[in-house]
Amino acid sequence: MKKKKWIFFVAPPAIVLLIFIGGEVVEQLWNWLAPALFGWRQVGFWQALGLLALCRILFGGFGGHGSRPSGFQGRMAERWEKMTPEEREKFRQGIRSRCGGFGAPPSETKEPA
């Protein structure tokens, strides 16, 4: 446990540095593109940091979850693997019937009369 003690001294400055770099990148990109393309005003560092936070809230960016599926996705993938091809097709048909044909192959879609 003593070997990882250094992380408590390195992590906080690294986080602050990453936040600063993110704010600077957003500010520079905004001030380079938005005024020229749309005629919008330039933004300062704190406004850029606010935009970055707002985008994180609205769109959930920055990842951090890796490629590990969520609980529902993992359970569904496990069920899917255990299904026979007939059960899979029956499942697909059930989904298509509930979704109004959305996702159905082109040969199965109904043409308007």
C-alpha positions in Angstrom: 0.0 0.0 0.0 2.9 2.4 0.7 4.1 2.1 -2.9 0.9 3.9 -4.2 1.2 6.7 -1.7 2.6 9.0 -4.4 -0.7 9.0 -6.2 -2.3 11.2 -3.6 0.4 13.9 -4.3 0.3 13.5 -8.1 -3.4 13.1 -8.8 -4.8 16.5 -7.6 -2.3 18.7 -9.6 -2.9 16.4 -12.6 -6.7 16.8 -12.4 -6.3 20.6 -12.1 -3.9 20.6 -15.1 -6.4 18.5 -17.2 -9.2 20.8 -16.3 -7.1 23.9 -17.3 -6.1 22.3 -20.6 -9.7 21.3 -21.4 -10.8 24.9 -20.7 -8.0 26.3 -22.8 -8.7 24.0 -25.7 -12.5 24.8 -25.7 -11.7 28.5 -25.5 -9.2 28.5 -28.4 -11.5 26.4 -30.6 -14.5 28.5 -29.8 -12.7 31.8 -30.4 -11.2 30.4 -33.7 -14.4 28.9 -35.1 -17.6 30.4 -33.7 -17.0 34.1 -34.5 -15.9 33.4 -38.0 -18.6 30.8 -38.8 -21.6 32.2 -37.0 -20.7 35.8 -36.0 -20.9 34.9 -32.3 -18.9 36.6 -29.6 -15.6 35.3 -28.3 -15.5 33.6 -24.8 -13.1 33.8 -21.9 -11.5 30.9 -20.0 -14.3 30.6 -17.4 -17.0 30.7 -20.0 -15.2 28.0 -22.0 -14.9 25.9 -18.8 -18.7 26.5 -18.3 -19.4 25.3 -21.8 -17.2 22.2 -21.3 -19.2 21.4 -18.1 -22.5 22.1 -19.8 -21.6 19.7 -22.6 -20.5 17.1 -20.1 -23.9 17.4 -18.4 -26.0 17.4 -21.5 -24.1 14.9 -23.6 -22.2 12.8 -21.0 -18.9 13.0 -22.8 -15.4 12.1 -21.6 -16.2 8.4 -21.5 -14.5 6.8 -18.5 -16.6 3.7 -18.6 -14.5 1.8 -21.1 -16.0 -0.8 -23.3 -17.6 -2.7 -20.5 -21.4 -3.1 -21.1 -23.8 -1.7 -18.5 -25.8 -4.0 -16.3 -28.8 -4.3 -18.7 -26.5 -4.6 -21.8 -24.5 -7.3 -20.1 -27.5 -9.3 -19.0 -29.1 -9.0 -22.5 -25.9 -10.1 -24.2 -25.7 -13.1 -21.9 -29.3 -14.0 -22.7 -28.7 -13.5 -26.4 -25.8 -15.9 -26.4 -27.9 -18.6 -24.7 -30.7 -18.3 -27.3 -31.1 -20.7 -30.2 -31.4 -19.1 -33.7 -35.1 -19.8 -33.7 -35.5 -18.0 -30.3 -33.5 -15.1 -31.7 -35.7 -14.7 -34.7 -38.8 -14.9 -32.6 -37.4 -12.2 -30.3 -36.6 -10.0 -33.4 -40.2 -10.5 -34.7 -41.6 -9.5 -31.3 -39.5 -6.3 -31.3 -40.5 -5.5 -34.9 -44.2 -5.9 -34.1 -43.9 -3.5 -31.2 -41.9 -0.9 -33.1 -44.1 -0.7 -36.2 -41.7 -2.5 -38.5 -38.8 -0.3 -37.6 -35.6 -2.2 -38.2 -37.3 -4.8 -40.4 -35.5 -5.9 -43.5 -36.7 -4.1 -46.7 -38.6 -7.2 -47.9 -40.8 -7.3 -44.8 -41.8 -3.6 -44.8 -45.3 -2.8 -45.9 -45.8 -0.4 -48.8 -48.5 2.2 -48.4 -51.6 1.5 -50.5 
